[in-house]
Amino acid sequence: LYQWTNGKHNCGTCDCVLCVGFQKPLQPDMGHNSLANFLIEKKIGRGQFSEVYRARYLMDNTSMALKKVQIFDLMDAKARQDCIKEIDLLKQLNHPNVIKYHASFIEENELNIVLELADAGDLSRMIKMAALQSPFYGDKMNLYSLCKKIEQCDYPPLPSDHYSEELRKVVDMCINPDPEKRADIIYVYDIAKHMQRQTQLGS
């Protein structure tokens, strides 16, 4: 039923009976710190020294991002040190708008970093998508232009507590994966103008 290439069948998925049959025994005590507890589904990105995969954590069946870094084979000492610093920083960050770090471990001669899976992509990608899908694309009021204008405003980039909740709601609406649930561009524009007026008044 299956064709085999380089020791692997090319059924087009890693979630078939054959693949699951070759899955290593689970290691519940290791949690996120063992490849045996993950089923790699597909590659979703790559960098100079690493590749990122969508993987299913088999202990609770959740999807995560698994970053595999060639820490020994390809990296020089400085690159390895930078990688370790990145992990240390991720460990300290705990914010809803920052990718959550779960674990890191060395296995199969690679550094494996387990991270939250951002299904909808990053904020930059979502802003560009929203701009392209805007009915005002090419017009001065499209979302991309609006974001650029906000960046260039002379008031502090971080809003006061008075605005933080309202702004958070607007951003959440703008980056919603479902285009039907995103905020109307006029609404976002009005919110930005209102915030600028309030700032100029000293509120």
The 8 nearest C-alpha neighbors of each residue, nearest first, counted from 0:
[[1, 2, 10, 8, 3, 9, 17, 16],
 [2, 0, 8, 10, 3, 9, 17, 7],
 [3, 1, 8, 9, 4, 0, 10, 7],
 [2, 4, 8, 7, 9, 6, 1, 5],
 [3, 5, 7, 6, 8, 9, 2, 1],
 [6, 4, 7, 3, 8, 9, 2, 1],
 [5, 7, 4, 3, 8, 9, 2, 1],
 [8, 6, 4, 3, 5, 9, 2, 18],
 [7, 9, 3, 2, 10, 4, 1, 6],
 [10, 8, 11, 2, 3, 7, 4, 1],
 [9, 11, 12, 8, 1, 2, 15, 13],
 [10, 12, 9, 13, 8, 15, 14, 41],
 [13, 11, 14, 10, 15, 40, 9, 41],
 [12, 14, 40, 18, 15, 39, 11, 41],
 [13, 15, 12, 18, 19, 16, 40, 38],
 [16, 14, 18, 17, 13, 19, 12, 10],
 [15, 17, 19, 18, 20, 14, 21, 13],
 [18, 16, 20, 15, 19, 21, 14, 8],
 [19, 17, 20, 21, 15, 16, 13, 14],
 [18, 20, 22, 16, 21, 17, 15, 14],
 [19, 21, 17, 18, 22, 16, 15, 23],
 [22, 20, 18, 19, 23, 17, 16, 24],
 [21, 23, 19, 20, 18, 24, 35, 38],
 [22, 24, 35, 25, 21, 36, 34, 20],
 [25, 23, 35, 22, 26, 36, 21, 27],
 [26, 24, 36, 35, 27, 23, 57, 58],
 [25, 27, 28, 29, 36, 35, 24, 30],
 [28, 26, 29, 30, 25, 58, 36, 31],
 [29, 27, 26, 30, 25, 32, 31, 33],
 [28, 30, 32, 27, 26, 33, 31, 36],
 [31, 29, 32, 27, 28, 33, 36, 26],
 [30, 32, 33, 102, 29, 36, 101, 113],
 [33, 31, 29, 30, 104, 102, 103, 34],
 [34, 32, 35, 36, 31, 29, 30, 26],
 [33, 35, 36, 37, 32, 106, 31, 38],
 [36, 34, 23, 33, 25, 37, 24, 26],
 [35, 37, 34, 25, 57, 33, 56, 26],
 [38, 36, 56, 34, 55, 35, 57, 54],
 [37, 39, 55, 54, 40, 56, 57, 36],
 [38, 40, 54, 41, 37, 53, 55, 52],
 [41, 39, 54, 53, 13, 38, 14, 52],
 [42, 40, 53, 52, 39, 43, 54, 13],
 [41, 43, 52, 51, 44, 53, 40, 50],
 [44, 42, 52, 51, 41, 53, 45, 50],
 [45, 43, 51, 50, 42, 52, 46, 49],
 [44, 46, 50, 49, 51, 47, 43, 48],
 [47, 45, 49, 48, 50, 44, 51, 68],
 [46, 48, 49, 45, 50, 73, 68, 74],
 [49, 47, 46, 69, 68, 73, 74, 50],
 [50, 48, 68, 46, 67, 45, 47, 69],
 [49, 51, 45, 67, 66, 44, 46, 52],
 [52, 50, 66, 44, 65, 43, 45, 42],
 [53, 51, 42, 65, 43, 41, 64, 54],
 [52, 54, 64, 41, 40, 63, 42, 39],
 [55, 53, 39, 40, 63, 38, 62, 52],
 [54, 56, 62, 38, 37, 61, 57, 60],
 [57, 55, 37, 60, 61, 58, 36, 62],
 [56, 58, 60, 36, 59, 37, 55, 38],
 [57, 59, 56, 60, 36, 27, 30, 61],
 [58, 60, 57, 61, 56, 55, 62, 36],
 [61, 59, 57, 56, 55, 58, 62, 37],
 [62, 60, 56, 55, 59, 63, 57, 58],
 [63, 61, 55, 54, 56, 116, 60, 53],
 [64, 62, 116, 115, 54, 53, 55, 114],
 [63, 65, 116, 53, 114, 52, 115, 113],
 [64, 66, 113, 52, 51, 112, 54, 53],
 [65, 67, 51, 112, 111, 50, 52, 68],
 [66, 68, 111, 50, 49, 110, 109, 51],
 [69, 67, 49, 110, 70, 109, 48, 111],
 [70, 68, 109, 72, 48, 71, 73, 49],
 [69, 71, 68, 74, 109, 110, 72, 79],
 [72, 70, 69, 73, 74, 108, 109, 75],
 [73, 71, 69, 70, 74, 108, 109, 75],
 [74, 72, 69, 71, 70, 48, 75, 68],
 [75, 73, 70, 78, 79, 71, 72, 76],
 [74, 76, 78, 77, 79, 73, 71, 70],
 [75, 77, 79, 78, 80, 74, 81, 71],
 [78, 76, 80, 79, 75, 81, 74, 82],
 [79, 77, 81, 75, 80, 76, 74, 82],
 [80, 78, 82, 76, 77, 81, 74, 70],
 [79, 81, 77, 83, 82, 78, 76, 84],
 [82, 80, 84, 78, 79, 83, 77, 85],
 [81, 83, 79, 85, 80, 84, 78, 86],
 [82, 84, 80, 86, 85, 81, 87, 79],
 [85, 83, 87, 81, 82, 86, 88, 80],
 [84, 86, 82, 88, 83, 87, 81, 89],
 [85, 87, 89, 83, 88, 84, 90, 82],
 [88, 86, 84, 90, 85, 89, 83, 91],
 [87, 89, 85, 91, 86, 90, 84, 92],
 [90, 88, 86, 92, 91, 87, 100, 85],
 [91, 89, 87, 88, 92, 100, 86, 93],
 [90, 92, 88, 89, 93, 87, 86, 100],
 [93, 91, 89, 90, 94, 88, 97, 99],
 [92, 94, 91, 99, 95, 97, 90, 89],
 [93, 95, 97, 96, 92, 99, 98, 91],
 [96, 94, 97, 93, 98, 99, 92, 115],
 [97, 95, 94, 98, 93, 99, 122, 121],
 [98, 96, 94, 95, 99, 93, 92, 89],
 [99, 97, 115, 100, 96, 114, 117, 95],
 [100, 98, 115, 114, 97, 101, 93, 89],
 [99, 101, 114, 89, 90, 102, 113, 115],
 [102, 100, 113, 114, 99, 31, 115, 103],
 [103, 101, 113, 112, 31, 100, 32, 104],
 [104, 102, 112, 111, 113, 32, 110, 105],
 [105, 103, 111, 110, 32, 106, 112, 102],
 [104, 106, 110, 109, 111, 108, 107, 103],
 [105, 107, 108, 109, 104, 110, 111, 34],
 [106, 108, 109, 105, 110, 34, 111, 67],
 [109, 107, 106, 105, 110, 71, 69, 70],
 [110, 108, 69, 107, 105, 106, 68, 70],
 [109, 111, 105, 68, 67, 104, 70, 112],
 [110, 112, 67, 104, 103, 66, 105, 109],
 [113, 111, 103, 66, 65, 102, 114, 67],
 [114, 112, 65, 102, 101, 64, 103, 66],
 [115, 113, 100, 64, 101, 99, 63, 116],
 [114, 116, 99, 63, 98, 64, 117, 100],
 [115, 117, 63, 64, 118, 114, 62, 53],
 [118, 116, 120, 119, 115, 121, 98, 64],
 [119, 117, 120, 116, 176, 121, 115, 62],
 [118, 120, 117, 176, 121, 125, 175, 174],
 [121, 119, 117, 118, 124, 122, 125, 123],
 [120, 122, 124, 123, 125, 119, 117, 118],
 [121, 123, 125, 124, 126, 120, 174, 127],
 [122, 124, 126, 125, 121, 127, 120, 128],
 [123, 125, 127, 122, 121, 126, 128, 120],
 [124, 126, 128, 122, 127, 123, 174, 129],
 [127, 125, 129, 123, 128, 124, 122, 130],
 [128, 126, 130, 124, 125, 129, 131, 123],
 [129, 127, 125, 131, 130, 126, 132, 124],
 [130, 128, 126, 132, 127, 131, 133, 125],
 [131, 129, 142, 127, 133, 143, 128, 132],
 [130, 132, 128, 129, 133, 136, 127, 141],
 [133, 131, 129, 130, 128, 134, 136, 135],
 [132, 134, 135, 130, 136, 131, 129, 141],
 [135, 133, 136, 132, 141, 131, 184, 130],
 [134, 136, 138, 141, 133, 137, 140, 139],
 [137, 135, 133, 138, 141, 134, 131, 130],
 [136, 138, 135, 139, 141, 140, 131, 134],
 [139, 137, 135, 136, 140, 141, 144, 134],
 [138, 140, 141, 144, 137, 135, 145, 136],
 [139, 141, 138, 135, 145, 142, 144, 188],
 [142, 140, 135, 136, 144, 143, 130, 139],
 [143, 141, 145, 130, 144, 146, 140, 129],
 [142, 144, 130, 146, 145, 141, 147, 127],
 [145, 143, 147, 146, 142, 141, 148, 139],
 [144, 146, 142, 148, 143, 147, 140, 149],
 [147, 145, 149, 143, 148, 144, 142, 150],
 [146, 148, 144, 150, 145, 149, 151, 143],
 [147, 149, 145, 151, 146, 150, 144, 152],
 [148, 150, 146, 152, 151, 147, 145, 191],
 [151, 149, 147, 148, 152, 146, 156, 153],
 [150, 152, 148, 149, 147, 153, 146, 154],
 [153, 151, 149, 154, 150, 148, 155, 156],
 [152, 154, 151, 155, 156, 150, 149, 195],
 [153, 155, 152, 156, 198, 195, 199, 157],
 [156, 154, 157, 153, 158, 152, 159, 198],
 [157, 155, 158, 154, 150, 152, 153, 149],
 [156, 158, 155, 159, 163, 154, 160, 162],
 [159, 157, 163, 162, 156, 160, 155, 161],
 [158, 160, 161, 162, 163, 157, 155, 202],
 [159, 161, 163, 162, 158, 164, 157, 165],
 [160, 162, 159, 163, 164, 158, 165, 202],
 [163, 161, 165, 160, 159, 164, 158, 166],
 [162, 164, 160, 166, 165, 158, 167, 161],
 [165, 163, 167, 166, 162, 168, 160, 161],
 [166, 164, 168, 162, 167, 163, 169, 161],
 [165, 167, 169, 163, 168, 164, 162, 170],
 [166, 168, 164, 170, 165, 169, 163, 171],
 [167, 169, 171, 165, 166, 170, 172, 164],
 [168, 170, 166, 172, 171, 167, 173, 165],
 [169, 171, 173, 167, 172, 168, 166, 174],
 [172, 170, 168, 169, 174, 173, 167, 175],
 [171, 173, 181, 169, 175, 182, 170, 174],
 [174, 172, 181, 170, 171, 182, 175, 169],
 [175, 173, 171, 172, 125, 176, 170, 181],
 [174, 176, 172, 177, 173, 181, 171, 180],
 [177, 175, 119, 174, 178, 180, 125, 181],
 [176, 178, 175, 179, 180, 181, 174, 172],
 [179, 177, 181, 180, 176, 175, 129, 132],
 [178, 180, 177, 181, 182, 175, 176, 183],
 [181, 179, 178, 177, 175, 182, 172, 176],
 [182, 180, 172, 173, 178, 179, 175, 183],
 [181, 183, 172, 173, 184, 180, 187, 186],
 [182, 184, 186, 185, 181, 187, 173, 188],
 [183, 185, 187, 186, 188, 182, 142, 141],
 [186, 184, 188, 187, 183, 189, 140, 182],
 [185, 187, 189, 183, 184, 188, 190, 182],
 [188, 186, 190, 184, 189, 185, 191, 183],
 [187, 189, 185, 191, 186, 190, 184, 192],
 [190, 188, 192, 186, 191, 187, 193, 185],
 [191, 189, 193, 187, 188, 192, 194, 186],
 [190, 192, 194, 188, 189, 193, 195, 187],
 [191, 193, 195, 189, 194, 190, 196, 188],
 [194, 192, 190, 196, 195, 191, 189, 197],
 [195, 193, 197, 191, 192, 196, 198, 190],
 [194, 196, 192, 198, 193, 197, 199, 191],
 [197, 195, 199, 193, 198, 194, 192, 200],
 [198, 196, 200, 194, 202, 199, 195, 193],
 [199, 197, 201, 195, 200, 196, 202, 194],
 [198, 200, 196, 201, 197, 195, 202, 154],
 [201, 199, 197, 198, 202, 196, 195, 194],
 [200, 202, 198, 199, 197, 196, 195, 154],
 [201, 197, 198, 200, 199, 161, 196, 159]]
